[in-house]
Amino acid sequence: MIISINPYTGEEIASVKEFTKIEIDNALEAANNRYESWKKTDFNYRSELMLRAAIELRNNKIEYAETITREMGKPISQSIAEIEKCSWVCEYYAENAEKQLAREIIKTNAHKSYISYEPIGVVLAVMPWNYPFWQVIRFAAPALMAGNICVLKHASNVMQSANNIQKVFERAGFPESCFQNLPIGSDKVEAVIRDKRIKAVTLTGSKPAGSAVASVAGEEIKKSVLELGGSNALVVFKDANIEKTVKTCVQARFQNTGQSCIAGKRLLLHEAIAKEFLELFTLQVRELKSGDPMNENTYIGVLAREDLAKDLSEQVERSVKAGAKILLGGKRNGTYFEPTIIADVSPEMPVFNEETFGPVISVTIFKTEKEALELVNSSAFGLGVSIFTENLKYAEELVPQFEDGAVFVNELVKSDPRLPFGGTKTSGYGRELSLHGIREFVNKKTVYFNKY
């Protein structure tokens, strides 16, 4: 059995029977059979169904959001926002997939030549618990619109959300087996990837999980897309608008109780504004309301599991022993971890060079532009960076010098259906969302006509 525990109350809220090998085989066979008919459907039909999915998400957002909050502790207002964003991505691909996958005419010596974008089959998604709907829907919407079939291996602590996602597509009228949740443990993922009916795999998760999945997919010569961890920097230059930047940085680090790969985890401050910035930043973090995730006024909930909170506490302790100073917070109580600010952080400390998955932010002071760039790029991760300056021309010149997959100026790093999303280095490879995301899992077929 796969059991879900409410991280705030500690109560068991659901249990799901894990699929047997026979049930997995039946699910994959059903998915493969469905592909044969689904790939022949037209964009108008798929678009109509995807718009219905968007309506279903919006109309029943409270139902779905409450399940997210019970399963992994996300504050309810943020769970609702997650469902609303899922509705948006469904609408985006319903409206844009046809033109994104239209034949691309290429002028050559041929009578006619073009690139066609065609579906590849059944795609496996291995997904995490921190955004249990968004991570899945942002994969499923483009994959289904492209004519592929989706099977999901979700995190074990959010199986009710996984069932709800399948319910969304069923209620929207998608044919049976277009989207299926596989309630299985991590030990069964390798066999599913190796199954001949699976044509590709996408994973959002940790580096070890990504490495394992990519290794198996590589052996089988199957396409993989990985969105892994991050340790995004928030770089505040001396000419930044302090008040607005503080507000953005608080949100960047502490939304979803800090449990986000794209959260701004390393705060890099120019020495000229560091004191003023930290005073206001600390004041605003102190005012964040912690409590019951079901309370609409709660901003800081609990971590999804107690072991995650313990790991975070250990990273903080090791950093303090290495010379870091806690300015605020630092204490753990079960699955709850106080919003924490740690100053005097140097690159060799855990809170700088490791990913911290919770409400902890490290603070490092820099003197020069060169030093700031080195601090950002010294990370093993490369998901995104935010820089804050009133000089947009200066910011434009800096952009090419960052190694990350995204650079946001005067804004927190966030995903948007209209823009590609993905990282570099140990943050993974491939892109989700936008035209680039929907083209990850298609056959980019070259077609060449000659005329005698």
N, C-alpha and C positions, 0 to 999 in steps of 0.2 A: 504493500500500500504506500502511496505517496501522500504525506500528511501536511496540511497547511496549518501553521500556528500564527495567531494574531500576535505580532511583536510588541504591541502595547499592553495587552491584557495577559498574554501568555497562554491563552485558551486555544484548544484545538478547534478550528472552525470548519474543516472539511477533510475528507480523505478520498483519494481516487485510486481505484484498482489499476495497477500497472499493466500495460499490454503484454501479453505473451508473445512468443515468436510467431505463432500462428496468426494472432490478431494484427501484428505489425505487417506480416506478409499480406494479409487480406487488405489492409489499408493501402499499402503501396500498389497492390494490384488494381484496386479500385481507382486510385489516383492515376495510374498509368492508362487504364481504360478510358477514364474521363478525358484525359488529354487528347485522345484521338478525335473526340468530337468537339472539345472546347477550342482547340487550335483552329478549327474551321469557322468559328463564329466571327461575325464582323464587329467592327469597333462600335457601331451604334448600339448593338445589343449589349456588349460588355459595358459601355458607358452608362446605359440605362440602369444596369444592375449596380454599378459602382456608385451612382448617384443615390440609389436606394440605400446602399450601405451607409453613405454619408448621413442620410436622413435618419436611419436607424440609430446611428451613434448619437446624433444630436437629440433625438426624441427620448432616448433612454440613457442619457449621460449620467443621471444620478444613480441609477441601478449599477451601471458599470463602474462608476467612480467609487462608490461605496465598497465594492468588492476589492478594488485596488487598495484602498485605505486599510481595510481589514486584513488583507494578506501581507502587505509589505510596509505599512505604516506611513505612507505619504499623506500629508495634510489634505483634507478633503477638498479644499478650494483648488489645490494644485492638481488633484486627481481629476476634477471636473475639467480644468484647463487642458489636461492631457487628452481627454476624450474629445474635446472640441477641436484640438489640433489634428486629431486623427480624422475627424470629419472633413477638415480642410484638405488634407492630403488626398483623400478619396475624391473630392471634387476636382482638385487640381489635375489628377491623372485622367479622370473621366472626361475632362475638357481638353486635355492636351496630348494624350497618348497617340492619337491617330496621326497628328502632324509630326510628333517626335519620331515615329516609326515609319513615316512615309518613305517611299523609294527615293533614294538620292541619286539623281542623274549626274553622271560623270562624263565629261566630253573626252573621248579618246579617238583612236583610229577606227573604232568599231562603228558599225551601222547604228548600234545602240548599246550603251553600257550603263549599268547602275548598281547601287548597293541596295539590297533588300534586307530588312530587319525582321527576322522570323523567330518564333518561339523555339525553345530547346527541349521542353518537357517538364518533368517533375523536379522542383527545386526544394531542397531541405533548408529550413531556417532554424538555427540554434540560437535561442534568444535569452536575455537576462531578465532579472526581476525589477530593476530600478525604474524602468519606464515600461511596464508590462504590456500596455496597449500600443504605445507610440512606436517602440522598436519593431514590433511585428507588423503593424499596419503600414508603416513607411516602406517595408519590403513587399508586403502582399499586394498593395494597391497597384504599383507598377508591374509586378510580376504577372498578376492576373490580367491586367489590361494588355500586356504583351502577348497573351495567349498561353502562358505557362500555368502549371498547377502547383499549389503550395502545400507542403506538409511542415508542421511545426513541432520542434522539440523545445518546449519552454522550460524555464527554471522551475525546479520542483516546488518552491514555496509560493508559486502563483498559478497553480493549476486551475483554479476557478476562473481566473482572468483568461487563461488559455481557452477554456471551454466557452467563455463568453465571446471571445473573438470568433470562434467557429460559429457561434449562435448569430453573430452580427451578419455574417455572409449567408447563413441559411435563411434568416428572416428577410434578408434583402432579395432572396429568390435565386441566388446562384445555384446552379445544378449541383447535385450531391457529389461530394468528393473533390470539388474545386479547391476547397481549403479544408484540411484535416489537422486536428491536434492529435499528436501521438503522446499519450501519457507514459513516458519511459524515463529511466534513469540515464545518467551520463555513460554508464557502462555499455549501453546498447547503441550509442551514437555511431561508433566506428562501423558496425555491421550495416547500419542504415546507409551510411555514406558509400560503402563498398557495393551496395545493392545496385545491380545494373539498371534498375528503373529510376534511380536518382541520377540526374544529369549534372547537378551543380549544388553548391552549398554556400550559405552565407551565415556568418557568425558575428554576434556582438557580445563581447565578454572580455575576459582577462587574457594576458599574454600566454600563459600556459595552455588555456583552452584553445586559443587561436592557433598556437603552434601545433597542438595535437590534431586539430581538425584540418589544418593546411597540409600537414604531413600525410594524412590518410588520403585526402583529396588529390594531393600531388602524386602519390603512388598509383592512384586510379586514373590519373590524367583527367581530372574533372575541375572545372572552373570553381574558384572560391573567392569570396569577398570577405574581408575581415575589418571590423571596426572594433578596435581594442581600447586599452586604457589611455588615459591622458593626465598630464600634469600642467595644464594651461597656465601661462603667466599673465598677470595683469600689470602692465608696465605704465606707470604714471610719471609723465615728464613734468618738468617744473612749471610749464605754462598751461597745464591742464585746468579745467574748471573743477575746482575742488569739490564743491557741494554736489554737483551732478555726478561726478566720477565716484564719489563715496557711495552714493545711492546705487549706482550701477554695479559697483564692486561687491556690495553687500548681497545683492540679488545674485550676482554671478557665482558667488561661493556658497551661499546658504539655502538657495531654493532646493527643494527635494531633500532637505536636511543634509545637503552636501553630497548626496549619493548620485553623482553624475560624472560621466567620463569627461564631459566638456566644461565642467565647473572650473572657475578660475581659482587654482589652488595655491599659486605662488604670487604673492603681492610684492612687486618690485617698485620701490619708491625713490625718486630723486631726492638727494639729501636736502635740497633747498626747501622742499615742501613736506618732508617726512613727518615732522612733529605735528604740524597743523592737520595734516591728513589723518594721522593715526588717532588723534584726539577725537575728531568727528566720527571716524570709522568705528572706533571702540564704543562711542556713545550709541550709535545706531545699532550695532550688533547687540549691545546690552539690552536694547529695547525690543528685540525680537521676541515674540510670544511663543513660549514652549508649552506643550500640554497634550491633551487628548487629540489625536489626529482627526477625529470625527467632528471636532469643534471648528466651525468655519473661520474663527479668528486665529487659530493656531498656525504659526509659520514654521516652527521647528518641531518635528515629530520625533519619532524614534528611528533607530537603524533597523534594517529588515531582520537582522538576527543578532543574538548576543555575541556570537563569535566575531562578528564584524566590528562590534563596539570594542571588544577586547583587543583585537588587532590594532585598531586605531589608537587605543590607549597606550599600547606597547610602542608604537611609532613615536608618540609624543614623549613618552618617558625616555626613550633612547636619545631623542633630540635634545631634551633638557640636560641629560647627563653629558652630552657633547658640547654644552654651553648655551643653548637656546634659552629664552626667557618667556615664560607664560605671562601675557598681559591680561588675559581674560579667559575664564573657563578652565578647561583641562580635566574635569572630573567626569567619571562615568557612573551611572546607576542602572544596572541591568542593560537593557537595549538603548537607554537614553544616554547621549553624550552632549555635554554642554557646548554651546557655540564657543569656539576657542580661537584665540589669536596668539600666535607665537612669534616673538621678535628675535633679533640678533641671529637670524638663521643664515648659515653658510651652505654652500653647495654639497658638502659631504654629509650633511645631516639627513636622516630618513624623511623628515617632513618636506625636504626639498627634492631629493633624488628618487623618492619612491612615490607612488600614487597614494594619496590619502583619500579614502572613500568615506567621507563623513564631514561634519561641520567644523573642520579645522583649517585655518589658513596660516601660512608661513609668511613672514615679513623680512625682506632683505633690502638694504639701502645700497643705491649705486650713485656714482659721481659723474660718469661720462656715458655718452651714447654707446661707445664701444663696449664698456663694461656691461651695460644693459643687454646688448645684443648677445654677448658671450654668456650671460646668465640664462637668457631665454634658450639659446641654442645648445647649451650644455646638457639639457635634459635628454634622456633616452627616448622620451615621447615626442610626438610631433602632431598632435591633433589640432591645436589652435592657439592663438595668442591674441590678447586684446591690448591695444595701445591707446593712451589717452593724451591728447595734445590739442591745442587750439589751432596749431599750424598744420593745416591739411596738406599743404605742399611738402612739408617736411615728412609727414606721415607717408605720403606716396613714395618718397625716396627711400624710406625705410623698408617698405613692404617686401621687396625682393631679397632683402638680407635675412629674413626669417625663414627657417626651414620647415615650418608647420604647414599643414594642409589648408589652414584658413587664417586670415588676419582680419580682425575686426577693429575698426577705429572708432573710439568713443562709444563702444557698445560691447556687451558681453557676447561671447561666442555662442551661437545658437543655430539650430537646424531650421531650414526653410525649404518647403517643397520646390521652390523655384531655383534653388542654388544647389550645386553638388556638395556633398558632405562626406568627409573621410580624412584620413591622416597619413603621416609619413613615419618612417623609422618604426619603433615598436608599437605605434598606434595603429598599424595595419596598412592595408592596401585596398584599392578599388574605391568606388564612389557609390553613395546612395543618393536618392532624390534627383530632381531635375531631369533633363534629357540624358545626362550622363548615367544616372542611376537606372533608368528603364532600359538603357542599352547594355547594361552589364550582363544580363541573362538572355541574350538573343544571339542568333546566328547572323553575323554580319556577312551576308552572302554576296559575293561578287558575281554579277551576271553580265555576260558579254555576247552580243549578237554580231555575227559577220554576215555579209550579203554577197553572194557570188554573182 
